[in-house]
């Protein structure tokens, strides 16, 4: 553990032994849920506490449990292919320069089949040089939504034609949810496991 980084954390890690009944109920549900099987550094079977963002959510247990249900849908039951869902999460992490979020989901995106070169272009603030048509559809929609807070007819129709209206809604939802997660992690100053180097450079200009 890198104690210098841990000292930057704003929300103290709460051990299971110190949790209120409401907090423990939430923590147990997270530990028993699908996130625990992903290799997440925040949800480690047998650990004495939860990492961020879950540790931060503990401060509002009822909200935490509502968010857990939403998150598990968006992560594991979404109508979007997992590779494209993870692509949307990486785009969001890059927009917010959410270092921990990128760290947590980069490996999942690659595991789901995303080209490492595509992810590297996003990390470096470049529009990916090579994208499959479905990747470009998701990228254009998310980029416009994050950058202009609107979506053109062309981007909307391309997304709807490929993934249906449910796909459009699920993409908006995963983007919005991970904006909140990025906010939580950045405010918390969540440290990278092992004191790792932040994976995202600080961009002077927004993504093109």
Protein Blocks (a to p, Z undefined) as FASTA:
>chain_A
ZZklmmmpmbdcddfklpcfklmmmmmmmmmmmklmnopaklcghiabdcdfklmmmmmm
mlmmmmmmmmmmmmmmccbdfklmmmmmmmmmmmnopaklmmmmmmmmmmnopafklmmm
mmnopacfbdcfklmmmmmmmmmmmmnopacfklmmmmmmmnojmlmmmmmmmmmmmmmm
mmmmmmnopacehhiacfbdcdfbdcZZ
